[in-house]
Amino acid sequence: MGNIAKNAFPVLNMHCAGCANNVEKTVKKLPGVVDASVNFASNTLTISYEDDKLTPGEIRAAVLAAGYDLIVEEANKEERREEEQHKRYLRLKRKVIGAWIFVVPLLIFSMLLMHMPYSNEIQMLLAIPVMVLFGGSFFTGAWKQAKIGRSNMDTLVALSTSIAFLFSLFNTFFPQFWTDRGLEPHVYYEASAVIIAFVLTGKMMEERAKGNTSDAIRKLMGMQCIAWWGRGRDTNRPVAGRRYGGSPSRRTDSRGWPAFGG
C-alpha cells in the first residue's frame, strides 16, 4: 500500500443531498480510495486515497462523468470556489428572468384565454423555450444520472415536466382521441413551465444564500484575526485592577474578571 493522502476538494454543480450522495458513491468506487465523504452544506469532498493508485485529476474525471465538477488545484482554491459560485448565481438569475417572461403570459392563456382560438398552440410555443432554453440543464443532468443508473432532483424535474408536456402535445394534435370518447382534451403546458420556473427560482435563492453565508464567515474570521492581533498588542484584554464598566466600585481581579466591592 502506498502513502495515504488526504485532501478536501470543493464540489461544483450539486443541487441537493442526493447529488452529494451520488458524488460520494462515485468516488468510493475508484481504485485506491480508502474513505470519502461529501458535505453538501459546505460543498466539499473529503477523501483519503493511495497516491500511487489515484491522482486528483482522475478523481475529477470520475466526478465530471457523473455530472458534477471538482476544484483540484491547490492555488486559490477558496477564491475559485467563490468565483464559480458567483458565476452560477448570475447564470441562474438570467435563467429565472427569462423563464418568468414566458411563464406569465402562459399562465394568462391557460387560466383566462383557454377557449381562445389556437390557445393550445400558443401555450405550446410559450412552453418550449422554458423547457429547452432555461430548463435544459435538468434534462442533461437527468440523462447523465440515468447513464450511471442513478437519479437526483434533475431526474424528478425532467420526468414530471416532460410527462406534462408530452401529454399536452398529444392532446393538442390529436384531440379527437378524447372527443370521440366524450372527454375534453385538456393541456398542461403551464404545469411543465411553472415547475421549471419555480425550481430555478429556488436554486437561485439558494445560491444567493450560500454566497451571503460565505461572506459572513469570511468577515467573522477576519474579525477573529483582528481581535487576536489586538490582544497581542494589549487592547481589549482585561487587566487586573483596571476599572470595569465605568463604575468606581467595579475592578477586575487577577484573572481579569469583574471584582465587585472594594
N, C-alpha and C positions, 0 to 999 in steps of 0.2 A: 504494500500500500504506500502510495506517495504521500507527500505532505498535504495536510488538510488545510485548505484555505477557506476563510470565512469572509463573506462580503455582503454588503447591503446595496441593492440596486433600486433606484426609482423606477416604478412601473407606470407606463402611459396607456391611455385608452381603456381603462377599466371603468365600468358603469355601475356595477352592483357587487354584492357579496358573491354572487355566482361567478362573476368574472375573476375575482380573487381566487376562488376555488379552482377554476379552470387553469389559471396560471400555475398555481401550486401543484396540481396534478401533472401538468405538462413537464414542469421542471423536475419533479421527483422521479419521472420515468427515465431521465437522462442517465447514461452510464457515468459512474463516479460520484454521483450525488449522495452525500451522507445524510443531509437533512435540509429541508426547505420549508419556509412558511411565508405567507403573504399577508400583510396588514393592509386591509382595504382603507382604513381611516387615514393612514399616512401614505398609501400607495407605494409601499416598499416591499421588495422581495429580500428576505434574509436567507442566505444559502451557505451551507458548508459542503465542500466538494474536494475531491482529489485533483490537485492541479496538474498531475501528469496524465490524467484521463479526460479532462474537460477544461475549456477556456471560457472566459466571459463572452467572447464572440459567438461560440457555439450555443451558449445559454440564450443569448439574444436571438439567434437564428431560430431556435425552437419556439421561443415566445412569439416571435414575429409570425411564424407559421400558424400559430393558434389565434392570430388576430389582434395581438397586443404588441407592446414595444418596451424595451428596456434602455436605460441610460447606463452604459457600462464604462464610459470614460471617467477616469478619476478626477480630472481637472474640472473645477467649477460645476460639480455635479448638482448641487442645490440650485445654483443660478440657472442652469439649463432646465431643471425641472420646473422652476417658476416661470421661465420664459415659455416653455411648451404649454404649461397650464394656462397662461395668459392668451397664447395664440388659440388654444382650443376654446376658451371662453369667447373670443372675438368671432371665431367661426360659428359657434352655436348661436351667438347673438344675431348674426346675419341670417342664419337659417330660420330662427324664430320669427324675425321680422318678415322674411319672405313667405313663410308658411301662413302666417296670420293674414297677410294681404290677400291670399287666395281663399282662406277658410271663412273669413267674414262674409263675402258675397255668396259663398257656397251655402252657408247656414241660412242666408236670406232666401235663396232659391228653395232649399229643402223644407223650410218651415212656412214661408209665406207665398211662394210662387211655384209650388209643386205642380199645379194644374195648368201652368202656362205652357203654350206650345214649345216643344223642344227643350223643356226644362231638364229632362233626364240627360240629354246630350250636353247641355251647358254645364250641369253638375259634373259630368264625367270629365269634361275639358278642364274644369277648375280643380278637380281632384288629382289629375295626372301629374301636374308639376309638383304638388305637395308630396306625392308618393315617390317620384323619380328624383327630382332635384334636391329636395330638402330632407326626405326620408330614405334616400338611397343607402345611407350608411347602415341602417337597420338590416336591410336585405343582404348587403355584402357581409356584415358581421354574422348574421344568421347562417349564411352559406358556409363561411369558414368554420363555424362551430359544427355544422352538420357533417362536414367532411371528416372531422375527427370524432364524430359520434357524441357530441356534447351539445348543450343548449345553455342559453342565458337570456337576459332581458331582450336582446335583439331578436331572438327566436320567437318570443311571445308577441312582440310588436309586429314582426313580419307576418306571422301566421294570422293574427287577428285582423290586421288591416287588409292583407291580400284576400282573405276569405270574403270580407265585406265588399271589397272592390270587385272581385270576380263574380260574385253573386249578382251584384248590381249591373255589371256589364252584360251578363246573360239576360237579365230582365229588361235591359234597355234594347237589345237587338232581337230578342225572342219573346216579346210579351205575350204572344198568342199561346205559348205553352201554359200560362196560368189562366188567361182569359177563357180558353176553351174548357177549363175546369171550374169556371165560375169564381176565380180568385183574381185579386188585383195585383199586378206585378210591382211591388214596391222596390225602391232603390235605397242604398245606404252608403252613397259616396261620402256624405258628410261624416259618417262614423269613422271611416278609414282616415280621412284627412284630419279630423279633430283629435283622434288618438295620437297621431304623429305630432301635431302642433303642441298638444299638452305635454307629451313626453319630452320633446325638445325644450319646451319652456322649463320643465322641472330640471333637466340636465344643465341648462344654462344657469339657473338659480343655484344649483349645487356647486358648479364650478366657481361662481362668484363667491359663495360662502367659503369654499376651500381657499380661495385667494385671500379673502379677508382674514381667515384663521392663520394662514402662513405669515401675513404681515403682522398680526398681533403677536404671534410667537416670536418673530424676529425682533420686534420692538421690545418685548419683555426681556429677551436675552440681552439686548443692548442695555436696558436699564439695570439688569443684574451686574453686568460688567462695570457700569459706571458706579454703582453702589459699592462694589468690591474695591474698585480703584479709590473711591472716596474714603473708605475705611482705612485703607493703607496710608492715606495722607492725613489721618486724624480729623476727618469730618464725619458727621452723623454717627459717631461712636460714643456710647455712654462712658463717662469718666467718673471715677469715684469722687464724691464731694461736689460735683457740678450741680448747679441749680437745675431742677427738673420741673418742666411745665410752668415756669414763670412764678411759682409760688415760693415765698421765702421759707416756708416750712417743709418743702419737698426737696430733698437732696438724693443723690444716688449713693448706694453702698459700694463696697469694694468689688462686687460683681457687676456693677453697672445698673442694678435695678433700683426703682424708686424707694427711698427710705423716708417714711413718714415720721413726723415729730422732730424733736431736737432742733 
